[in-house]
Amino acid sequence: MGGGQCEAGVFTIDTDTTMHTLYGRQMGERKSYNPKNKGKRSYLPMLTFIAETREYVWGELRNGDKPTGNQIGAHRRNVCAA
């Protein structure tokens, strides 16, 4: 995972999603739960960082639907391969 500053060799992987509101028509957009812009279409990127250093590890641009368990598992496998 090159460039990490963890001395102990143990680190925490932090994965989260964030809502990105879209304006106009975009490919892959979905109406989903969007607390700031109710009813707007959006993307829901899934991003992973090393918590201790805030170093970016992996991310995926996703449609606005919340991820399924299979999609989260695939994301975790990609993080481990990175």
C-alpha angles and dihedrals in degrees: 000000000000123000098032118143097209110130097186094054091233118104141165122245111214116198122182141157126229130197117240112189117216129210120204123006116319129176112257096016120149136187106238142142105317111165096188097044107026114207095009122130117247152167120241108208118197112217132185128200138172100254097213096053101021087231114162113241109168141345141181129201105225136181117259096270117108111254122261123228090259091053092049090049091051090049091052091050090052090050091053091049092050 
